[in-house]
Amino acid sequence: MSLDELSKQLADAVAAAAPAVVGVGRAGSGVIVGNDLVLTNAHNLRDQVDVYFSDGSTARASVPGADVDGDLAVLSVPTGGRKPLDWRPPEVTPRLGEVVIGLSSPGGRGLRAGVGSISALDVSFRGPGGTTVTGALEHSAPLARGSSGGPLIDTAGRLLGVNTNREGDGFYLALPASAQLKDRTDALARGDVPRRPRLGVALAPPRAARRLRQAVGLPPRDGCSCTPLTPKARPLAPG
């Protein structure tokens, strides 16, 4: 394939996927994945979420389901019959070195496209709630700030992943568009939000620690100690 042919294939893939790329909120992106359904990152959500379409129109969205720990959310919003982006078949697994295209519309301020390749597979990172998210794709497609939630597509224009986390060295991490992600998306669209058990440690300054011990009837104590938590004494932050 010549460079001209490759360039045309990439440009055609971007043009086909562009109507499904949306802006989310003040500084996020998303992708239409179904009739009146937009997939984005949970960290893009605010009290009110507006969705900005490629033709300049805007609509207010509701949130049937958001997985904060997994940094994924589904928005319910009138998509006006716009064609959802096709998911790549799950049996076509991502390959190291595969050419990919990152798309976004940061806060609805216009379509962005960057071309790169998959640079690592099965990468882990910490989600907004501190939970470790596994199985991400690392890629080198350059993307503007506000691209989180936008789609990563293959050269055929199919959804390969959801851009989620910017690495410090310029790479981006994307949640792969696997069968598992499709199941999670369908569940969130139904309002089925995952409930994950938490076990953690809360650190408090000495004054707050003394109050916590006093609340559960324990004597004052200097240094680090483990305090049993009862309804009267709650952690200062989730673990």
Beta strands, then each sheet from edge to edge (+ up, - down):
strand 1: 21-24
strand 2: 28-34
strand 3: 37-40
strand 4: 49-52
strand 5: 58-67
strand 6: 72-76
strand 7: 99-104
strand 8: 112-126
strand 9: 132-139
strand 10: 151-153
strand 11: 159-166
strand 12: 172-176
sheet 1: 1+ 2- 3+ 6- 5+ 4- 1+
sheet 2: 7+ 8- 9+ 12- 11+ 10- 7+
end
